[in-house]
């Protein structure tokens, strides 16, 4: 017997010769999974009303000040020095500390010294708050202090008052909470209760007590009041009196921290710094406020370090209160950390209210010591230039560069579960430096990309005013990173929209949007920020409208990148949502026509859904505009293959149908369409807009009954039910000739149910007398302005799209795939195990091959029944094995499917496809079989449904009408399919005159070709390795070949069969085809020579009802209505004949209805017109 497919002796000719290419590998190394996008799996889109994704439920920790920002603008400087007379309770040694505010009081007359010290102290405070109102009280009496405090509080109003008390010349405070002042003649010390002082000063306030035993006073302040207290030492401690220190070392730490810190550093490091006198510190070049100078750089580093220490140790609310609410208070508490470090070494423990944890030994102080040493070590060269003049270069500290490097290391190894990076406040300080700003921002974007917690953490540090100020910078190199930063910020907290609009931020982003050659991610982020500016915020909508948002954003509806097009649609929808001026402007510019085109033709389902969302928010402007938009733009989208698009269309139409202006006509139509003879009267009563009302209503009714994606039906039912319920109460108004209902609310819904007032449109915007989309009819009464939809009819599309910006944005596709392949990750481990499993099956399957004719002749088969499954159904119509899992899917004659484990013959799960009564399942198959496989089920009502997790809990992921013109009937073939994994194309045909190819990534039909026959398509096969060739077997016996890459037409017709084609099979990569007809005739074809078949085999004389071909082994099986199964070798040799079930009774098998070989195992499943499915296994020999 000659082989079925002899090798060609000449180059191939015919239809596919020009497109021949080397055979593709049997199993491509990568196959893209389909119907696994977020739009299919998101709980926010498809879950319960209270079931949201993690990204949507980000808990925002408070980062704004709970109370308004305060200013300390009134300061009382009270000095009780009594120069020349020591207090009686302290014995001062000789020598001892004498300097006050770096002034030697005994170098001048006492009165002048007192005045000088007062002025010096004021000048030191003015460095921190130059605009404050300072009042000195030198050696005062009680009455003077009272008068001073009352005056300051009166002037401060609700701002903070600072009370600074230096009690070095009076006794220490008493345990009763008394400080000491003088009588008028300075002959006595007079006590002053701090309770009285608090009553005079009021709140908010801050107190500085620089005196011995100052900590005694803290217990007399209430922690509940808005009063802060800084005390120089503990209750039982005396101020340090070391002669090398100043007497007011606590005050000096608070007001001149750099000087004190450097002097203390010299005293602590005599071995390395002994060659420098303390006086050299006063000669450090520069100004404290100039960061480019040595002194200014030191001050900048000191600020960064103390800020960072506080942020790392304090609770976030306390940090916000002390370090971000008030400029002067923040400076005092930063400097207080230095005071604690220095005075602890001098035997004192400064204390405060609120109490702070100890910071004296924080590791960052070492960084300060290094910066101080770097600066001081260069002073000798700077201050004592050599005799020969030469250029002296001052080397700046590497503190910030090293901190940036530390932050970068943390980013490389940090995670949400680890402590946050301690450098965040330092990064904030770097934004002030032009040289470091870009690098700091780039690292911040990487940190923000870790998730919302990172953004929230950075906002709590206080970055917001800095990045807000940077929007006014003209530097082009900042724009990309700033857009990213702001996208992350507004994704976390949309309330920032008000801050942006206040500084005209919309102009910044609109200008950036129009930058030439802008990358797609930048366009999308910019559009996202603009959409947030308009989200439920009329002030933002007005600002964006005035700056030309509509015209600019409309240009991006044609952008090549789908993410950009999606956000262009969403930004437009938000720009006019419940905002009548924007709606009028959009309609005048015919923006809705562009959106209509996008909704109809865009390749991305998310973009089409977003366009529908934008059209839905445009409704409610004017009757002569709303109805044409709804009927001509939205109704066609109800037939979209994407459930997301259909859902958004339903929600958009809810704006119209349930609007108080439009609901009465729909109620009138609903009431009369129940009576067939009353339909013309009902339509006549609706006036010139009747066709639009009728089209919308009939489309909703049709969808309620027949939409294949079941989660959508309750939404339509809710709309229809509300109309039907209201139909009993509507009346026809004879005076106006239109319908109305009593007690209707003049309201219009926003897309999320929030009520936002709008204005009626200007009639001048509406033009012409045509009823087309671009040119609407005459004007009617404007619709009411505001109304509210039920929560279930509120779109979650915008929230879902926004949530994506809370996810990582900087990861490339390649890096994401690398993460999935990482065996140490959870996803990578699962994927790796799945790949190993697949490889094992492929290896076993490859051993079933027969490569040579000599091997084929010796091929034998030992076939035996391995299991008998009872499906409890009337018959089995379809069988399909999972290629890599031990699963078999069995379908009955209606809509029931059961999933079986073929290793233990146990049923895993059963479920219903829920196709309409009277219809039946006609095709099942797997997609993504290498990865997370989905089962698709096709029924003879033209619908295809795809399910996740069929072996456990099937979840409907996608459902659409694949063949809308399918002719119903039990005698036809129903809906038949063929799947191409690499291309993502599902071909569908049947009782229809068209073969269609559906792209499951785009979720739309991308290929249509006429069958050119009156007969139905009965079976289809495809092979991507030979150009995606599709073979369709028809009921008239013809085989029709299609090339989806070329023009949509039949490429060739093979006509040798004369009856119904039962099955077809394309041998992978070989251009070889096996076909079988109902008469039992099998034909082998070489598609490179299509005129005649290579071989014909008469397998049956009785009707053949099933045909299955093994993918690897040279075997095929056929089944007959006369209750037998034959198994053939590739060359036509019969290997087995099955008539009876094995076992004790040996019953005759039923009329065979379906057969299926396992793709990788020698395992055959056979179904019949009874409830039994038999499994036959064999060994190759």
N, C-alpha and C positions, 0 to 999 in steps of 0.2 A: 504494500500500500504506500503510495507516494505521500510525502509530507504535505501538510495543509498549505504551508507558505514557503515555496522554493525561493532561494535567494535570487535577486534580479541579476541578469547577465549584462545589462546595459544601464547607463545612467537613468534615474527616474524621470518620468515625463508626466505631464498631466497637470491637474489643478494646483497641487501643492508644491510642484517642483521649484518655482521661483522663490518660495519662502522656506525652503529646506534649511535646517541648521543642525549642528551636531546634537545628538540626543542629549537631553537634559539628564542630570542624575536622577535616579529613581525616586529618592526622597530628598527634596531640596534641604539645604542645611538650615535655612530659616524660612518659616512660614508665618506670615502676619496673622495674628488672631483677630477675628471679627466679632462684632456685637459684644465687645468687652470694654467699650468706652464708658466714661463716667456718666454719659447721658443715659446709658442702659442700667447702671448699677446704683446710681445716686439715691439715697434714702430721701434726700431733700426734695427730689423731683417726684418720686414714686412711692415714698413711704407714707405713713399716717400723718395726720395734720400736726401731731406733736412729736414726730420722729424726724430728727434732723441729723445731717452729717456732722462729724466732729468739727470740720472747718467752719460750719455755720454757727456753732455754739461756743465760740471762743469766749472765755470769761475774761473780760477786760478788767484788769486791776486798776484802781483809780490812779491816774497819773497827773491829772490836773489838780490844782489846789482846791481843797474842799471849800475854803473861804476865799474871798477876793484878796488879791495881792495887797500887802500893806507896805507902808513906807515909814521909816523912822526919820521924821523931819524936825523933831524937837528934842534937844539934848540938854540935860542939866548936869553941869560939872561941879560937884561939891567937893571942895578940898578942905579938910580939917587938919592942917599941918602944925600950926602953932610953933613956927620955926624958932628954935632956940630953947624950947622947953619940951623935955621928953615926958611921955605919959607916965603916971605913977606906977602902973602895974607891969611895966617892962623895963628891965635893966639892960641897957645897951652896952656892949663891950667897946673897947677902944683898941684899934680902930674898928669901925663898922660901916655898913652900907649907909650912905647919906644922899646919893643922887636921887632926885625926883624928876622924871621925864627928861633924864640925861642932863639935868641942870644941877650944878653944885650950889645948894642953898646958902652955904656959909661963905661964898665968894663975893657976896654983895649984901647990902642991908636986907633985913628980914622982910620988910614990906615989899621991896622991889623983887626979892627972890620969889615971894608968894605970887606976885602978879606975873612974873616971867614964867613960873611953872604953870600957872593957869593958862597963859597964852600958848605955851608949848603943847600942853595937853590938848587944847582945842585944835591946834594945827595938826596934831597927830590924828585926831578923829576926822578932821576934814579930808585927810587922804582917802578915807573910806566912804565918806558921804559929804562931798563939798557943798551940797545945796541945803544942808540941814540948818536949822536955827539954833545956835549955841548960846547958852546962858551960863556964865560962871557965877559961883557962889563961894567966896573965899573966906574961910574961918567964919561960917555963918551962925546965926542964932536960929531957934526953932521957928520964929515968926518969919524970918527971911526965907527959910526953906519952904514953909507952907505957901507963902506968897508966890515963890518961884514955881512950885509944882502946880498950883492951881492955875497960874497963868499959862504954863506950858500945855496943860490938858485942855484949857479953853481954846488955845490956838490949834492944837493938834486935831481936835474933834475926834474922828474915829481912827486916826492913825496912831502909830506906836510912839511912846515917849521913852527915852533912855535916861536913866538916873544913875550917874556914876559917882560913887562915894569913895574918897580916899580918907581913911581914918588913922593915918600914921602918927598924928599928933594928939590923939585922944585915947582914952582907955578902950580896951577891946569890948565888943558887944556882950551884953548880959544874956544869961539863959532865958530871961523873960522876953527877949526879942527887942532889946533897946540898943540903939546906936547913940553915940555921944556927939554933941555939938557944944557951942559956947553960949555964955550969957553976954549981954551987951558990953560989959566991961572986961570980958575975957579973964574973969577971976574964978569962974566956976565952970565945970563940965555939966552940961544939961542933957538928960536922957531924952531920946525921941523914939517912941514906939514905932516899929515898922508897920503895925496895923494902921496907925494914923498916916504914915507915909503912903501906904497903899491907897488909902482913901483919897489922899490929895492927888497922887499921880494917876490913879484910875487904870483902866485897861483899854487896849493892850499896852503892855509896857515891858521893859527889860531893865534889870538892875545889875550893876557891877559893884561889888563890895570888895575893896582892896584894903583889908585890915586883918589883924590877927584874929583868930577864932571866928572868921567870917562864916564858916559852915554852921555855926549856931543859929544863924538867922533863917536857914532854909526851912526849918520845921514850922516857922510862923507864916509861911506862904502856902496858900492852897494850890494843890496840883490841878484843881478844876478850873482855875482862872487862867486867862490868857496873859500870864506874866512869866517871863523867863528870868532866872537868877544865875549869875556867875559869881562864885565866891572864891577868894584867893587861897584859902586853906581850910582844913577841917576844924571841927568845933574846939578841939583841944590843942591846936597847933599855933605856933608863933611864926610870923613871917621871917624868911631868911635874912640874916644880917651880915653875910660874908662881905668883907670890904671890896672884893673884886666885882661884886654885883651891885646893881642899883637897888635902892630901897623899895621902889615900886616895880619890882621885877614882873609881877602879875600884870600890872597895867601896861608895862613895856611889851610884854608878850602879846597883849591884845591889840596894841596900837602901832608898835614898831617891830613886828615879828622877825623880819629879815635881819635887822641889826642884832637883836637878842640871840637869834638862832646861830648867827655866825660867831658872835662873841663866845657863846657857850661851846660851839664846836672847837674854837681855838683852845679854850680851857681844857677840853676833854682830850685833845690830841696835841699835847705839847711836844711830843717827840718828832712829829712830822710837820707841825705848824709853829714850832717854837721860835722860828726866825722872824715871824710876823708879829708886830705889835697890834693890840686891839684897835688902836686908833686908825689902822690902815683900812678898816672896814668902812669908815666914813668917806674914804677916797675911792671906793669902787666906782668906775665910770658908769654913767648912764642915769636913766630915770626909772622909777618903779613902774611907770605906765608905758614905757617903751620896751616892748619885748625883744627888740633887736639889739639892745644894749646888755652888757653883763648884769647890771643890777635888775633891769626889767626881766631878763631871762630867769634870774633866780626867783624873783617874785612870782613869775608865771609857773615855774616848776613847783614852788611851795604851794601855790593855790591848787594846782592839779593833785598834788600828793595829799594834802589835807582833805580835799573834797573826796578823793578816792577812799581814804581811810574811813571817813564818815559813812560813805555810801556802803562800804563793805561790812560795816559793823552795826549800823543802826537799822531799825525797822523802817520800811519804806515810808509809812506815814510820818514818822518822826523826822526822817531825813528831809522829806518835802517841807515840813513845817519850819525846820531850823535853817535849812540851807538853800531853799528855793523860794521862800515867801517874801523875804525882806533882805535887801542888799546889805544893810549895815549889820543886821542880826547874823546873816550868813558869814560875814567877815569876822565878827566877834567869836562865833562858835568855831570857825576854822582855826583862828588863832588860839582859842582856848585849848585845842588839842596840843599845840606847841607848849602852852603853859603847863599842861599836865606832864609832858615829857621832861621839861627842864626842871620844874619845881619838885618833881618826885625825887630827882637826884639831890635836891637841897633839903629834903626832909619835910616837904609840905605836899599835901594832896588837894589840889583844887577840886571843887565840887560844883555841881550845877543843878538847876531845876529847869526842865526835866533832867533826871540823872542820865549820864552817858556811861557806856562801858569803858573800861580802861583801854587807852590807845597808845600808851607810852612805849610799848615794845612791839608795835606793829612792824612787820618786815619792810614796809615801804619807807620807813624812816632811814633805812640804810641807803636807799636811792637818793634821799635828800642829802645825806652825809657825803655821798659820792659827788653830787652836783656842787655842793659847797666846797669840797676839796678841789674839784676841777677848776672852779672859779678862783679860789684863794691862791692856788699854786701858781697862777699866772700873774698875780698882782705885782710880784717883784719886778718882772720884766716890763710890765705896763707902766708902773709908777716910777721906776728908776731906769730910765732909758740909758743905753750904753753911750760912751763918749763919742763913738763914731755913729752918726745918725744912720739908722736903717729902719726899714718898714717892720713894724711889730704887728703881728696878726693875733687877734684874740680868738681862741678856739672855743666854739660854742659847745655846750653840753650835749652829749648824745642821749640824754635821758628820754626824750620823746621818740627818737628813732628806735631805741631799745624797747620802749614800751609798745611801739607799733609792731616790732618783731615778736614780742611776747604775745600780743593779741593775735598775730598771724599764726603762731604756733597753737594757741588755744583753738583757733578756728579749724586747724587741721585735725585736731584730736578731741575737741569738745563735743558735747551733746546736751540735749535737753535734760537728761538725768544727772548731769554733773553740775557742780557749782558754777555760777555765772563767772565770766571773766572779770577779774578785779580791775582791768584797765579801762572799763567803759567811761568813767568820768574823765580819765586822761584823754581818751579819744575825743571827747567833747571839747576839751581845751584845745586840741590840735586843729579843730575847725576854725579857730581864730587866727591860725597861722597860714598864710598863703602858700608857703613852700610845702607844708605837710597836708594841706586841706584835701587835695585830690586823693592822695593815697589813703588818708583816714576815711574819706567817704567810700572809697572802693571796698575797704575792709568792713565798713559798716553795712554795705549792701550784702556782703557775704554773711555777716552776722544776722541781718534781717531775714535772710533766706532760710535760716534754720527754723523759722516758724513764728507765729504770732507772739509766743512768749518772749522771743528775743526783741521784737519790736516794742512790746509793752515794757520790757525791762529798760530799754534805751530811753523811752519816753519818760519813765519814772526818774531817770538820771537828770533829765532837764534838757534834752536835745532840741525840743520843739522850737523854742524861740531862735535857736541858732540856724536850723534849716529853713525856718520861715524867713529869716533875714537874708539867707543865701539866695533866695529867689529873686532878689533885687540886684544880684551880681550879674554883670554882663559877660562874665567869663564863659566862653563856649565849652571849655573842657569840663565844666561842672554840670552841664545840662543833662547828660545821659544818666549820671549817677543820681542827680537830684530827682529826676522823674521816677527812677526806681525807688528811691527812698520815700517819696511822697505816695507812690502807689501802694507801698507796704503800709504806710501810716494810715491812709484813709481806708484801706482794706480792714484794718483793725478797728478804727474808730472813725465812723463817717461824720461825727460831729465836728471834725476839723474843717469841714466845708465852709463853715462861717468864718473861721480864721483866714482861710485862703481868699475868700471873696473880699474880706475886709482890706486885704493888701493888693487887690486886683490880681490875684494869682491866676485867674482864668486867662488873662492876657498872656502870661508867661507860657502856659501850656498850649494855648492856641498858636502862639508864634512858633513854639517848638514843633508842633504838629506839622507845620508847613515847611520845616527844614528839608532841603533837598537831600535825597539819598538816605533818608532816615530808615534805620533797620525796622523790620516788622514788629519786634518785641517792644521797641520804643513807641511806635505808633499805637499799639494796643494798650500799653500802660498809660500813655497820654490820654487816649480816648476814655479809658476807665476812670482816670482822675476827673476828667470833665463831666462824665456821667454822674459821679458822686457829687460834684458841685451842684448839680441840678436835682439830685434825688430828694424829693419831698421838701424842697427849699426854694420858695418862689424868688427870694432875693438872688440866689445863684442863677436861677433860670433867666431872670431879667438881665443880669450882668452878662451871661453868656450870649443871650440873644442880641444885646447891644454890640457885642464884640464880634458878631458874624459867625457864631458857631454853626448855624444850620447850613449855610452855603459851604463852609469849609469842610465840615464833617461829611456832607453828602458826596464830596469828591472821593472819599475813601470807601464808598459802597462798591466801587469797582477795583479795589486793591487786590493784587494777586494772592495775598495771604488771608486764609479764612478767619484767623483770629482777629485780624484787623477789621475785616468786614463785619464780623459779629459785634465787635465793640462800637463800630460806627452805627450799626442799627440800634444798639442799646442806648448809646449816647443820645441819638435823635429821639428815641422813645421817652427818655427821661427829660430831655430838654422841653418837650411840649406836654408832658403828662400833667393834666389838670391845670394847664397854663394857657389860657386862650390866646394871648398875643402871639405866642410861638406857634400855636396851631394855625392861626390865620396866616402867618408868614410862610409856614411850610406849605400850606395849600396854595397860596399865591405863587410860590416857586415850583409847585408841582413835585414836591419831594416824594409824595406818596406814589407817584408813578415809578420812581426809581426803586422804592421799597417793594412795589408790586413785582417788578422784574426780578429782584433778588429772591423774593418768596417763591417765585415760580421756577427759577432756573439755577440757583446757586447749588454748587456741588456738595456743600457741607450742611448737614441737617441742623447743626447749631445756628448757623447763619440764617437759614430759612426760618427757623423758629424765632430768632431775634427780630427778623424783619416783620413777621406776623405780630410779635409783641409790640413793635413800634407802631404798626398800623392800628392795633387795638387801642393804644393810648391816644391815638389821633382822633378816635371817634368821640362824639359828644360835642362837636363844634356847631354843626348846622344840619338840619334834616336833608337838604338837597345835596349834601356832601357825604354824610354818614352812610346813607343807604347804598349808594353806588359803590362806595369803598367796601362795605360789608359784602355785598353780593358779587361784585366783580373781582375783588382782590382777595377776600378772605375765604369765601365759600369754596373756590377751587382748591385751597390748601387743605380742606377736609379729606381729600383723597390722596394726600401725600403718604408715601410709604413709611415715613418716620412717625412713630407715636408722639414724639416730643413736638413735632410741628403740628400734628393734629390737636394735641392738648392745648397748645398756645392759641390755636385758631378757635377752639371752643371757648376758652377764657376771653379771647378778644371779642367774640360774638356776644358773650354775656354782657359786655359793656353796652351793647346796642339793645339786645332783646329785653333786658331787665331794666333799661332806663325808663324812668317815669314818662318820658315823652313818647317812647316807642312801644312800651309794653301793651297799652290798650289796643293798638292795631293788631299786634300779634295775638292778643286774646280774642279779638273779633275773628281773626283768621282761623284760630284753633277751634273756636266754637262752631264755625260754619263748615270747616273741612270734614267734620264728622259726618255730615250729610252730603252725599255726592251731588244731589241736585241743587244744593245751596252754594256750591263753590263759586259759580260765576257771580252770584249776588255778593258773596263775601269779597271777591276781588274788586268788584265795581265800587264797593264801599270804601276802598282804601285809596282811591284817587290815583293820580299819575304815578305814584311810587309803588303801586300794587305789585308789579313784577319783581321788584327788589324784596318786598316783604315776603312774597310767595317763595322766591328762590331760597331765601335764608331759612324760612320755617321748614320747608320740605327737606332741605339738606340736614337740618338738625334732627328731624324725625327719622330720616333714613339712617343717620349715624347712631341714633339711640338704639335702633333695632339691629343693625348689622355691623357696627364697627368691630373688627376682630380683636382689638386690644381691649380686653375686658375692663382694666382700670379706668378707661375713658368713659364708659357708658354711664356710671353714676353722675359724672359731671353734666353730661347732656341731659340726663333724666332730671337733675335738679333744676336746670333751666326750663325744660319743657313742663315739669310739674308746677313750677311757679306760674307759668303762663296759663296752664290749664286751670289752676286754682283761681286765678284772677279773672278767668273768662266769665265766671258767673256774675261778676259785679260791674262789668263795663257797660257803658251806654253810648249811643251815637249822638253827638251834639249837632242838632239841626242848624244852629246858628253859624257854626264854623265849618260844618261839613266834614269834620274829622273826629276821631275817637278820643275820649278822655275817660279817666276814672276818678271817682271822688277820692279825696284825701291822698292824692299822689304827692310824693315828696319831691320838691324841686332839687334834685341832687344828682351828682355825677361821680362815679367811682374812680379813684386812682387805682393804679395797678396793684397796690398792696393793701387796699382797703382804707388807707389813711385819708381823711377828708382835707382837701385843700381847695380854698376858694379860687374862683377864676372870674374872668370878665366876659361879657357877651362879645361876640365877634363884630368887627366892623363890616357892614354890608358891602363896602367897596371892594373887599377882597374877593368876593364871589362874583363870577362873571358868566355871561353868555346864556344861551337858551338850550344847549344840548345836554343830553343825559349820559354822555360818555364819561370815562374816568377823568379825562383831561379837561372837560368842559361841561360843567354840571348845569342842571336846569335852574328855573327861577327860584327866587328866595322864598323861604317860609319863615315862620316864627322861630327865632333862635331857641335852641334847647335849653332847659334849665342847667344850672351851672355845676352843682355838686351832688353826688349821690354815692352810696356805699354798697359794695357787694358783699355777699357772705364770704367768710374766710375760705371756704372750700373752693370758691371761684376766683380766688386771688392768685395770680401767677407767682411762682417761686423761681422762675427762670433767671431773673436779675440777681437774686440772692445767691443762687447756685453759681452763676457766672462769676460773681464777686468773690465767692469763697475760694476760687482757684488762685487768687492773688495771696491767699494765706498759705499757699503751698510753695515749695521750692520752685523758683523761676530760673535760677542760674544753671541748673543741671542740664547738660546736653542730652540728646537722645542716646548717644553712644554710652555716656556714663551711666545713664539710667539702665540701659541694657546690661552694662557690666555689673551693676549692683544686683540685677536679677540673676546673673550667672554666678555671683559670689556664693560659694557653698557655705560660707559662715553666716550668711543672712538667712532669715526665715524663708523669704520668697526664693532665694537662690537655691536653698537646700531642696525645696519642693520641686523646683524646676529641674535641678540636676538629677534628682531621683526619677522624675518623669522621663528625662532624656535617656537615662540608663535603662529604664524599663522598655522604652521604645526601641533602643538599640538591640536589646536582647531579642525582642520579637522579630526585628528585621533580620538579625543573624540567623535565627531559626528558620525564617521564611526563605532566606536565600539558599538554604540547604535543600529546599524542595524543588529548586529549578532543575530543568533538564536542558543543557546547553547544546547537545549534539543529537543528531538523528539516531545514531547507534544506541545512545542511552534511552531514547524515547521508546524504541522497540522492546527493550527489556524492562520497561516500567510496569510494575504491577501494584495492586492495591488490595489491602485487607480491610474492608469497611465493616463496621459493627455499630449497632445502636448503643449509644452511651447514656442516654437519658430520655425520659418522656415527660414532657411538661404539660400539665392540665391548666389551661388559661381560664376556664369557666366561661367561655364565650361561645357564641354560635358557630363562629368560624374564624380562621386566621387569614387576614388579607395581605399583611406585610411583615417582613422580617428584616432586621439589620443588626449585624454584629458591630460592637465597638472594636476598632482595629487593634487597640493595645490593652484595654481592660477586659476582664472576663465578663462582659455584659452582652446580653441579647435583648433587643427591643422587639416586642410583639404587638401588632395592631390588629384589632378585630374589624368587623365589617362596618362599624359605625364610627365612634370617636374614642374608644377605650384603648389605652396603651398600658402595657405591663413591662417592667424591666426585670430581667432574670440574671442571676449569677450562674454561668454555665459550668463553673467548677463544682459547685455543690447542688445545683439544680433547685435553688431557692429563689423565690420571688423577692426582689428588693423593694419594689414599689409599684403602685398602679395609679394612674391618673387619667382624667378625661381631657381630650383636646377641646371640648366644648364647641365643636362646629355645629351648625344649625341642624335641627331635626330633619331627617330625610337625606342628609348629605353623608359622605363617607370619606375616610382617609384613603388616599390613593398613592402617597409617596412619603417615605421617611428616609432620613439620612443624617450624617454627622458633618459638622463643620469644626474647624480648629482641632482636628482629631489628634494632632501631635501635642497639643497644649491642654487647656481647659475646654474640653469638647462640649459643644451644644448640639442638641437634637433638633432637627427641623421636621415639621409635619405639614404635609400639604393635603388639602381636602378638595373635593370636587365642587365646592362653592367658589373656588378660585383663590383661596386664602392660604398663606404660608405662615406658620407660627414657629418661633424658635425658643427653646427652653434651656435654662441653666440647671445644673445639679439634678438631672433626671433620676439618678440612682438613689437620692435621698429625699429632697423636697423640691420638686420641679417649680421653677420660677419663670414666668413668661417674660422674655426679654425683648421680643420684637414680634410684631404681627402686622401683616399688610396684605392687600389684595394683589396677588401677583399676576393673575389673568382676569381682569375685570369683565371681559366679554366672553367668559367661559359659558358654554351652553350646558345647562343642567340636564341630568338624566342618568339613570342607573346603568344604561347599556353602553355608555361611552367610556372613554379611558379616564375621565376626570382630569386631574391636574398631575402632570408628570414633570420631573425635575432632573437636572444634572448640575453638579457643583464643581467649581474650579477654585481651589484654595489659594493658589498664588495670586490670581487675579481678583479674588473676592467676588466672583460672579456666580449667581444662582440663575440658571436658565430654566424657564417655566413655559410649558405649552400644554396642550390637551385638546379638549373640545373647543378649539379656537382657531381662527385663521392666521394667528400671529405667534411666532416664537419670540419670547422676550428674555433679555438678560438684565438681571437686577444686581447692581453694585451694592453690596451690603455695607461698604464703608460710607458711600454717599447716601445709601438708602433711597435710591431712585432708579428708574429704568434707564439704562444707558444703551441698550441694543434692542432693536425690533426688526424682525424679518418676516415677510409673509410665507406661509407654508405652501401657497400655490396649489392647494388641493382642498376639495370639499370634505375629505376624510380627516378624522382626528389624529393627533400625534399620540401614539400609544407607549412609546419608550424613548429614552434619550441616553446618550453616552458621550463622554468628553475626555480628552487627554491634553493636558497643558504642555506636555513634552513635545507635541507636534503642532505647536502654534495655537493651541486652544481649540482645535477642531471639535465641532459639535455634530453628532449624528443623531437624527430624529427618525425613528421608525414610525410608520403611519398605518392606519387601519386599512388602507388600500394595498398594502404590501410594499410600498416604495420606501426607500431609505434616502433621506434628504440631508445633504451635507452643508454646514454653515461655517464660515470663518468670521468670528467676531471682530477680527482686526480690520476687515475690509468692509466694503459697502454692504448695507443690510439687505441681503438678498440670498436666495438659494444658490449655492455654488455648483452643486452637482446633484443628480438624482439617479439612484441605483434602482432598477425596476424588475429584477428577476423574480422576487417573491410576488405571489398573487393574492395573498390573504394577510390578515391581521398580524402585525409584527408583535411577537410576545416579548422578545428581549434582544438587546444589542450589547456588545462589549468591545471596547477598544483596548488592544494589548499595548501596555505602556511603552512608549518610545519607538514602536515598531511599524506604524502606519498599517496595522493589521486589524481587521474587524471580523467579528463573528456575529451573525444575526440568525434569529429563529422565528418562524411564523407559526400560527396556530395549527397548520396542517401537519406539523412535525418536521418540516423541512428546515435544515440548518445549512447556512452558506458561509463560506470563508472568503474574505475579500482582501486584496492588496490595494490600498487606497492610492498607490502610485500608478496603478493600472486599473482604472475604474470601469472599463467597458464591460467586462464580464467577471464573474466571481472566480476564484481560484479553485474552489472545490464545493461540492454539494453533498450533504449527508441526509438521508431519510431516517431520522431518529425515531419517529412515531408514525404509525398509521392511524392512530386515534388522535383526538385533539390534544395539542400540547398547550398546557396552561402556565408553565413556569420554566424559566431558564436562568441558570446562574453559572458564572465562570470564575475559577480561582485566579487570584492575582499573580501567584507565583508557580504553583504546581501546574503541570500540563493536563488539567482536568476541567470538565464542565459537566453540569447535571441538568437534566430536564425532567419535568413532571407532567403527568397526564391526568385528565379528568377521569380516566378509566382506572384510577387508583394504583398507579405504579410510578416509580422513579428510576431513571436510568442515569448511570454515571459513565462518562466517556473519557477516553484518553484524547490528547490533543490531535492525534492523527485519525480519530474517528473510531478507534477500537473501543467496544463496550467493556467497561471494567466491572460494573455491578448492576444488578437489577433488584429493586426493593419492592416487594408487594405486601409484606406482612410486618407488623410490629414484632419485635423479639419478646420472648417471655413464655410463660406457661400456657396462656390462652392463644397467643399468636394471632391476634385479630388482624383483619385486613386493613391496610391504611385507607384513609378517606380519599376522596377526589382531591388531588393536589392543587392547592391554590397559590403557593409561593415557595420559593427556595432561596437559600442564601448561604454562600460559602463564607467562612471566616477569612478575612484578607491575609492573615499570616499563619494560620494553623490549618491542618487537615481536619476541618470540622464543618459539617454540613447541617443546616437546620431546614426542616421541611414542615410546612403548615398545610392544613387541609380544611375542608368545609365542616370540620367538627372542632371540638375544643382542645385537641391534642397537637402539640408541637414536638416532633421527634428530632433528637440530636444524634448524628452519626459521626463517629471519629474513625480515623484510619492512620496507619503507619506507612511511610514510603518504603518500598522494597525494590 
